[in-house]
Amino acid sequence: MSIPKPYVEMKEQQPALVGAYEQFGEACAQAGPLDAKAIALVKLGISIGAGLEGAAHSHTRKALAAGWTAEHLRHAAIIAAPTIGFPAMMRARGWIEDVVAKG
């Protein structure tokens, strides 16, 4: 999985800050019963709902790496439509396709 260049640069420039951020994320993941696969899908859904393109790209990659298929992720976008609206769902589906198309 490719890590975006800005994140790598920030980690090089501010290792303590990024390390603390990564530890916080790990602590959140370990705070409950969800497994890594479920967490990946939930985080994609949150990214979609929040309208965060970079996060949606990242969490699409992570969800694929966790074992979800492209069809699962497309469905995750589609089921967001009644909550976030059809145009926002289409935008989010496009973000998923950006990653899926790169293979």
GIJOPE-V715411 format. One record per pair of residues at least 12 apart in sequence whose C-alpha atoms are under 10 Angstrom apart, sorted by the first residue. I is the first residue (numbers start at 1). GAP is how many residues later the second one is. Records with the same first field share a line. If there is no record, write none. Layout:
BEGIN
I = GAP, GAP
END
This chain:
BEGIN
1 = 57, 60, 61, 63, 64
2 = 56, 59
3 = 55, 58
4 = 50, 54
35 = 31
36 = 26, 27, 30, 31
37 = 25, 26, 27, 28, 29, 30, 31
38 = 25, 28, 29, 30
39 = 20, 23, 24, 27
40 = 18, 19, 20, 21, 22, 23, 24, 25, 26, 27, 28
41 = 18, 19, 21, 22, 23, 25, 26, 27, 31, 32, 35
42 = 17, 21, 34
43 = 12, 13, 15, 16, 17, 19, 20
44 = 12, 13, 14, 15, 16, 17, 18, 19, 29, 32, 33, 48, 52
45 = 14, 15, 28, 31, 32, 34, 35, 47
46 = 13, 34
47 = 12, 13, 45
48 = 28, 29, 32, 36, 40, 41, 43, 44, 45, 47, 48
49 = 28, 31, 32, 34, 35, 36, 39, 40, 43
50 = 34, 38, 42
51 = 33, 37, 38, 40, 41
52 = 40, 43
53 = 38, 39, 41, 42, 43
54 = 41
55 = 40
56 = 36, 37, 38, 39, 40, 42, 43
57 = 35, 37, 38, 39, 40, 41, 42, 43
58 = 37, 38, 41
59 = 14, 37, 40
60 = 13, 14, 35, 36, 37, 38, 39, 40
61 = 35, 38, 39, 42
64 = 35, 36, 39
69 = 31
70 = 26, 27, 29, 30, 31, 33
71 = 29
73 = 20, 23, 24, 27
74 = 15, 16, 18, 19, 20, 21, 22, 23, 26
75 = 18
76 = 13, 16, 17, 20
77 = 12, 13, 14, 15, 16, 17, 18, 19
78 = 12, 14, 15
80 = 12, 13
END
